[in-house]
Amino acid sequence: MAMISDGSQVADLTLRAVGPATEGGRLPLAELSRLASGLQATLELLALSIAGKTTGVGRRPREIVDAVRLDFVGFRAGSAVLDIARTGQLQIDEGVLEQALTALEEGTNSLREQPDVRPPHFGPQVLNQLRSLTGGISTSNVTRIELRQADRSRFVIDDALHKAVRRTSFEKIAQESTVVGRLHMGDFSPATLRCRVDTYAGSILCDFDSDLRNAVLDAMDQMVMADGIAELEPNGVTIHILHLSNLRRIDTAEPKSLESLAQAQGITPVSSVEELRGESIGDMSDFLAALRSARGEDEGE
């Protein structure tokens, strides 16, 4: 059942989600929470960066956070359309929100064209939020998310942006890598999608797209060969994180008992000590003479 705004506030923005998860004008609560929190956090980080404020741990300036605070005011069918409005109870500077929206719009457009160049104000925290926002994009979930203001599209989340964000957030040292090990510790939350591969040299943290979710789930606790782009530590050797592009299970030998191994090799229990006696080596004097000759000893010594 769709919730409709009571009309007390006029929606400034609309967030439209398209894909199989929105069929029938529905949207999973987990997806709604991820989209709403991710958008709000991204706008706050951009506003703080524009104002020259730190985005680290600690209390953030209330006037900036309040200026970009948004309320969910309604839900409409048509895939899934969320009506969003500025918080109406606060005396705020609307210019701050517009600047943050502009930075988001221009930055995401720039990422599509130049994934290797970080746009202004797109620090690691903003990129992490965008990675979370794009994490649920898949052919089986949500394929496209668009933020509109009146008749204007402010930014679009789709597979192209998802790939651009993943590429942009790589460290300077990155390379194609393949690791072999046992797959453990899967986190299948759409905003996370991570796992761990335990190799002979240590554990490697991996992340992956929604399209690989089932493959990772099916291979849990199995030996796997994992391919992808590895972000390396400054030493150029240790893998910081592996961004999976392919995962294959490796067939391993089934453990067998000593009885089954003996049967396969035709080995039977010993019934007599005589069976342990070796073959005769012939005359011992001939053997010793051959041994001395091999050592280069003179037989006359």
C-alpha positions in Angstrom: 0.0 0.0 0.0 1.4 3.4 -1.0 1.8 6.1 1.6 0.7 9.6 0.3 2.0 12.9 1.7 -0.6 14.7 3.8 0.0 17.9 1.8 1.5 19.9 4.7 4.8 20.1 2.9 5.6 20.4 -0.8 8.2 17.9 -1.9 11.4 19.6 -3.1 13.0 16.4 -4.4 11.9 13.0 -5.7 14.0 9.9 -5.5 12.8 7.3 -8.1 13.9 3.7 -8.0 13.5 1.3 -10.9 14.0 -2.4 -11.1 12.5 -5.8 -10.2 12.5 -4.9 -6.5 10.1 -2.1 -7.2 7.5 -4.1 -9.1 3.9 -3.3 -8.0 5.0 0.0 -6.6 6.8 -1.6 -3.7 10.3 -1.1 -2.2 11.9 -3.3 0.5 12.4 -1.4 3.8 16.1 -2.3 3.8 16.5 -0.7 0.4 14.6 2.4 1.5 16.7 2.8 4.6 20.0 2.3 2.6 19.0 4.9 0.0 17.7 7.5 2.5 20.6 7.2 4.9 23.2 7.1 2.1 21.8 10.2 0.4 21.6 12.2 3.6 25.1 11.3 4.7 26.6 12.1 1.3 25.0 15.6 1.2 26.2 16.3 4.8 29.8 15.3 3.8 29.7 17.4 0.7 28.3 20.5 2.6 31.0 20.2 5.2 33.7 19.9 2.6 32.4 23.0 0.7 32.4 24.9 4.0 36.0 23.9 4.7 35.1 21.9 7.8 36.6 18.6 8.8 34.6 15.4 8.1 36.5 13.3 10.7 35.4 11.9 14.0 33.7 14.3 16.3 30.7 16.7 16.5 29.8 18.4 13.2 28.7 22.0 12.9 24.9 21.9 13.5 24.1 24.8 11.2 25.7 22.9 8.2 24.1 19.6 9.0 20.7 21.2 9.5 21.0 23.1 6.2 21.0 19.8 4.2 18.6 17.8 6.4 15.8 16.2 4.5 12.5 14.6 5.4 10.7 11.7 3.8 7.2 13.1 3.1 5.5 10.6 0.8 5.7 7.5 -1.3 4.1 7.0 -4.7 3.8 4.1 -7.2 5.4 4.4 -10.6 8.1 2.0 -9.9 8.9 3.5 -6.5 8.9 7.3 -6.0 9.9 8.9 -2.7 9.0 12.5 -2.1 11.6 14.4 -0.1 11.5 17.9 1.4 13.8 20.2 3.3 13.2 20.0 7.0 10.5 22.7 7.5 11.0 23.5 11.2 14.4 25.0 10.9 15.7 28.4 9.9 18.3 27.3 7.4 20.3 28.6 4.5 18.9 26.9 1.4 22.0 27.9 -0.5 24.0 25.2 1.4 21.7 22.4 0.2 21.9 23.7 -3.4 25.7 23.8 -3.3 25.8 20.2 -2.0 23.4 19.0 -4.7 25.4 20.8 -7.4 28.6 19.2 -6.1 26.9 15.8 -6.1 25.5 16.3 -9.6 28.7 17.6 -11.2 30.9 15.2 -9.3 29.0 12.0 -10.3 28.9 13.3 -13.9 32.6 13.8 -13.8 33.2 10.3 -12.4 31.4 8.7 -15.4 33.7 10.5 -17.8 37.0 10.3 -15.8 36.9 7.6 -13.1 40.6 8.0 -12.4 40.1 11.7 -11.4 38.5 12.5 -8.1 36.1 15.5 -8.4 36.2 18.4 -5.9 35.0 17.5 -2.4 34.9 13.8 -3.2 37.1 12.5 -0.5 37.3 8.9 0.8 34.2 9.3 3.0 32.0 10.6 0.1 33.3 7.8 -2.2 32.4 5.3 0.5 28.9 6.6 0.8 28.5 6.5 -3.0 29.8 2.9 -3.0 27.1 2.1 -0.4 24.4 3.9 -2.5 25.4 2.0 -5.6 25.9 -1.3 -3.8 22.4 -2.5 -4.4 22.4 -1.9 -8.1 21.9 -5.2 -9.9 19.7 -6.7 -12.6 17.7 -8.6 -9.9 17.2 -5.7 -7.4 17.2 -2.0 -8.4 18.7 -1.1 -11.7 18.5 2.7 -11.6 17.9 5.4 -9.0 17.3 9.0 -10.0 17.2 12.1 -7.8 15.0 14.9 -9.5 14.3 18.4 -8.4 11.2 19.7 -10.2 11.7 18.8 -13.8 15.5 18.6 -13.5 17.5 15.4 -13.0 20.2 16.1 -10.3 22.0 12.8 -10.4 21.5 9.1 -11.4 22.8 5.9 -9.8 23.2 3.1 -12.2 25.6 0.3 -13.1 27.9 2.8 -14.9 28.3 5.0 -11.8 28.8 1.9 -9.7 31.7 0.7 -11.8 33.2 4.3 -11.9 33.0 4.6 -8.1 34.7 1.2 -7.6 37.5 2.2 -10.0 37.9 5.7 -8.4 38.2 4.4 -4.9 41.2 2.2 -5.7 44.5 3.1 -4.2 47.4 4.3 -6.4 48.9 0.8 -6.4 46.4 -1.6 -8.1 46.8 -4.6 -10.3 45.0 -7.6 -11.7 45.5 -10.5 -9.2 44.4 -14.1 -8.6 44.4 -15.7 -5.2 43.7 -19.3 -4.2 42.3 -20.2 -0.8 39.3 -21.1 1.3 36.4 -18.8 1.2 35.1 -17.6 4.6 33.2 -14.8 6.4 30.6 -13.6 3.9 28.7 -10.4 4.5 25.8 -10.3 2.0 24.3 -6.9 3.0 23.6 -4.9 -0.2 25.6 -2.0 1.2 28.6 -4.2 2.0 29.0 -7.4 0.0 32.3 -8.6 1.4 34.0 -11.9 2.1 37.4 -13.3 3.1 39.7 -15.7 1.4 42.2 -17.5 3.6 45.4 -18.3 1.7 48.6 -20.0 2.8 50.1 -16.5 3.1 47.3 -15.0 5.2 43.7 -13.7 4.9 42.6 -11.4 2.1 39.5 -9.2 2.4 37.4 -9.1 -0.8 34.3 -7.2 -2.0 32.1 -8.0 -4.9 29.1 -6.8 -7.0 25.5 -8.1 -6.5 25.9 -10.2 -9.6 28.5 -12.4 -7.8 26.4 -12.7 -4.6 25.1 -16.2 -5.4 28.4 -17.5 -6.6 30.1 -16.3 -3.3 27.3 -17.8 -1.2 27.4 -21.2 -3.0 31.2 -21.3 -2.5 31.3 -20.6 1.2 33.8 -22.8 3.1 35.1 -24.2 -0.2 38.5 -23.8 -1.9 38.2 -21.1 -4.5 40.2 -19.3 -7.2 39.3 -15.6 -7.0 40.2 -13.0 -9.7 39.9 -9.2 -9.6 41.7 -5.9 -9.1 43.8 -5.9 -6.0 44.5 -2.7 -4.0 48.0 -3.1 -2.7 49.7 -1.7 0.4 52.6 0.8 -0.1 55.0 -2.1 -0.1 53.5 -3.2 -3.5 53.1 -6.8 -2.4 50.5 -7.1 0.4 46.9 -7.0 -0.8 44.8 -4.5 1.1 41.5 -5.5 -0.6 40.6 -7.6 -3.7 37.7 -6.3 -5.8 36.3 -9.6 -7.2 35.4 -9.9 -10.8 35.3 -13.7 -11.0 35.1 -16.6 -8.5 35.5 -20.4 -9.2 35.3 -23.3 -6.9 38.3 -25.7 -7.0 37.7 -29.4 -6.7 39.7 -31.0 -3.9 40.5 -34.6 -3.2 38.2 -36.3 -0.8 40.0 -37.6 2.4 40.2 -41.4 2.4 40.9 -43.9 5.2 44.0 -46.1 5.5 41.9 -49.1 4.7 40.5 -47.7 1.5 44.0 -46.6 0.4 45.4 -50.0 1.1 42.6 -51.7 -0.8 43.1 -49.4 -3.8 46.9 -50.3 -3.9 46.3 -54.0 -3.4 48.1 -54.1 0.0 47.1 -56.9 2.4 48.0 -57.4 6.1 51.3 -59.3 6.8 50.7 -62.8 8.0 54.3 -63.9 8.6 57.6 -62.4 9.5 59.1 -64.3 6.6 57.2 -61.9 4.2 59.3 -59.0 5.4 62.6 -60.7 4.3 64.1 -59.0 1.3 65.5 -60.6 -1.8 69.0 -62.1 -1.7 71.7 -59.8 -3.0 74.0 -62.7 -4.0 77.5 -63.5 -2.7 78.5 -60.9 0.0 82.2 -60.9 -1.1 81.2 -59.9 -4.6 79.1 -57.1 -3.2 81.9 -55.8 -1.0 84.4 -56.0 -3.9 82.0 -53.9 -6.0 81.7 -51.4 -3.2 85.5 -51.0 -2.9 85.8 -50.6 -6.6 83.2 -47.8 -6.6 85.2 -46.1 -3.9 88.4 -46.4 -6.0 90.1 -48.6 -3.4 93.0 -50.9 -4.4 92.0 -54.5 -3.9 95.5 -55.2 -2.7 95.3 -52.9 0.2 
